[in-house]
Amino acid sequence: MSNLSNIKLEIEKYANESNFTELQIVEKLEKYFFNKKVNANLKLYKKGKKKVSEITKDLKISPRRFYAILEKKNIEHTKYNK
């Protein structure tokens, strides 16, 4: 529990020093760690060690959003027609 309180104190301290609110800082941290997890999963996807369904479960996103991330990063993937 003390680790969590330390993190809270650091966020409040940073918010006082910068012109960001606590929520803005948390949102930026969330984006950072989400991108970090996405990049780790993309490496495994490129090597063929992880499937789209496994990645979307880990990241808790839809397959459509994952394919959008792949297109944004110019990674080859198979497109299926309905």
Secondary structure, 3 states (H helix, E strand, C coil): CHHHHHHHHHHHHHHHHCCCCHHHHHHHHHHHHHHHHHHHHHHHHHHCCCCHHHHHHHHCCCHHHHHHHHHHCCCCCCCCCC
